[in-house]
Amino acid sequence: MTTFHSELRAGRFIPPVRLSRFFVEMMQKQRPTGVVPPEDVLIEDAFVPASEGRPAVRVRVYRPSKSRPDRPLVYWMHGGGYVYGNPEMNDTVSVGKVRDLGAVVVSVDYRVAPKNPYPAALDDAQAGLEWAIENAEMLGIDTTRIAVGGVSAGGGLAAALVLKLHDEGVITPLLQVLVYPMLDDRSVLRKHHPKNMRVWLPQNNRFGWRAYLAAEPGSSGITDYQAPARRHDFTGLVPAWIGVGTTDLFHDEDLEYARQLKAAGVSCSLHVVEGAFHGFDAIFRSTSVAQEFESRQREALREAFGLAGPKG
């Protein structure tokens, strides 16, 4: 049986939270609260103009206060099981990426289910990235150095966006950063799960997928843009960094996704944390295991962007 990581044993006392429509509606009504940025980082909200069939999309922009025209872009998607969440959830790590990498981070406030099932989130995610590229001069972005990433459902959305961008052949990121991504709706059919799971449990997984797909998860007809693990051909995709813990519900599907990427000749760095559960790095941010997890992501970004070290 997998035990808790020594620094995460307090996770034993995290009570189970079971998602319901009422709970999700309450979460969606909460006003997001962000952090007060340090003096060397600017945080601004902008809006991608509405287009036919899509409302305006809010994006949260994090950038160094010192202006420069050639900064790499980290395009980010928050978690929340496709049913809640906002960019402010990741304010701290987004600010950290700006300070450590000298990058611009743009995080999209995509629409969530069940009110807005697929393809709303993916449409918003693509619109936000296209907006960032169109406004590269204003934001100080080098459009040849773009990484796409996200956490949990946002990681799944990032993977789906990478697939769509690849198929359309217009935008080619340098890297996809998938933090314990939600990739496979068929995981609801599994009877065996990791021991000591916390935060994201099987019943929540079924609720999230059902809301997002507006269909029964695990059924036929689900596409790879909805659930990236449904992809059959991974040839030619951009390199990936995937991180997950051994007690995370998504552990098996994430390792399988990494395996399929590698089998298709795609460079994929896999970081597995023994005894870590879903969201451990956000809940126990001050632990060395959480800081190492974030550090590995930044190392992958630094290498993809061709950065020698921390940038100002």
Secondary structure, DSSP 8 states (H G I E B T S, - for coil): -----GGGGGGGG-------HHHHHHHHHS--------TTEEEEEEEE--BTTB--EEEEEEEESS--S-EEEEEEE--STTTS--GGGGHHHHHHHHHHH--EEEEE----TTTS-TTHHHHHHHHHHHHHHHTHHHHTEEEEEEEEEEETHHHHHHHHHHHHHHHHTS---SEEEEES----GGGGG-S---TT--SS-HHHHHHHHHHHHTS-TT-TT--TTTSGGG-S--TT---EEEEEETTSTTHHHHHHHHHHHHHTT--EEEEEETT--TTHHHHTTTSHHHHHHHHHHHHHHHHHHT--S---
